[in-house]
Amino acid sequence: MASGGSWTFLTHHAHVLVAVADNNDVTLAEIARIVGISERSAVTILNDLVAEGYVERERRGRRNHYTVRGTQPLRHPSNAGHTIGDLIGALSRVSISSA
């Protein structure tokens, strides 16, 4: 992490969302490593995102496949005019459809 303190601009939820958007077949271990959290935390966050409809999880054999629902609005009232697709587009090398 860059010097200057321990805070970041994005939550772990946002980092997990970006990791899933970057690779729909990412494993929990990979998410944890990318975000810098425990696998248990990655599971909890991913379950939050699935429960609220931001991510869909599909079992494919022994692995999970994830789909980010780009049309979902951001949760904070000050950002409600923007979608998950907008956020992913700003932070990731991939584009998620907002249509």
Buried (B, 14 or more C-beta within 10 A) or exposed (E): EEEEEEEEEEEBBBBBBBBBBBEBEBEBEBBBBBBEBEBEBBBBBBEEBBEEEBBEEEEEEEEBBBEBBBEBEBEEEEEEEBBBBBBBBEBBEEEBEBE
